[in-house]
Amino acid sequence: MFETGPHLDAQVFKALDAASVQILDVREPWEHALARIPGAILIPLGDLVDRVGELDPTRPVAAYCHHGMRSLHALRFLQKVGFTDIAHLSGGIDAYSRLDPSVPRY
C-alpha cells in the first residue's frame, strides 16, 4: 500500500483513510490530549510490546509521534513481529499540524 516507502510526508499521511489504514499514535496520553489526528489508535511506544495484539498484522499501519523518532522505533518493532505494510509520518504530528491548522502544535 505504501508505494512511497516507509517515510510519509504530512500531505500523504493526511490523505490516508482510517477505514483502510490503522493509524497508530505512539505518543503519551498527555500528548494525545493536546493534539491528535482523527481516527488514530493510541498505543504509547512503551506499551506497544504488550498491546501489539490490538493491531491487525494483515492491514497497513501508519504510525506517528511528535517528531518522527518514536514512530520509527515502532516500525522496527512491528517489522520484527511480522507486520509488513508499515510506514510512519516523517516529521511527526508537528509537520502534520503545519499542514492542518486544526491540529495544535506543541
GIBELDA-V830960 format. One record per backbone hydrogen bond with DSSP energy under -0.5 kcal/mol. CO is the residue of the C=O (numbers start at 0). NH is the residue of the N-H. If there is no record, write none. Layout:
co->CO nh->NH
co->CO nh->NH
This chain:
co->0 nh->2
co->1 nh->4
co->5 nh->7
co->5 nh->87
co->7 nh->89
co->8 nh->12
co->9 nh->13
co->10 nh->14
co->12 nh->15
co->15 nh->17
co->16 nh->19
co->16 nh->20
co->19 nh->59
co->20 nh->22
co->21 nh->23
co->21 nh->61
co->22 nh->24
co->22 nh->40
co->23 nh->25
co->23 nh->63
co->24 nh->42
co->25 nh->44
co->27 nh->30
co->27 nh->31
co->28 nh->32
co->29 nh->33
co->30 nh->34
co->35 nh->37
co->36 nh->39
co->39 nh->41
co->40 nh->24
co->40 nh->42
co->43 nh->46
co->43 nh->47
co->44 nh->47
co->46 nh->50
co->47 nh->51
co->50 nh->53
co->51 nh->54
co->54 nh->56
co->55 nh->58
co->56 nh->83
co->59 nh->21
co->60 nh->62
co->60 nh->86
co->61 nh->23
co->62 nh->88
co->63 nh->25
co->64 nh->92
co->65 nh->93
co->66 nh->90
co->67 nh->71
co->68 nh->72
co->69 nh->73
co->70 nh->74
co->71 nh->75
co->72 nh->76
co->73 nh->77
co->74 nh->78
co->75 nh->79
co->76 nh->80
co->77 nh->82
co->78 nh->81
co->83 nh->85
co->84 nh->60
co->86 nh->62
co->87 nh->7
co->87 nh->89
co->88 nh->91
co->90 nh->94
co->91 nh->94
co->91 nh->95
co->92 nh->96
co->93 nh->97
co->94 nh->98
co->95 nh->98
co->95 nh->99
co->98 nh->100
co->99 nh->102
co->101 nh->103
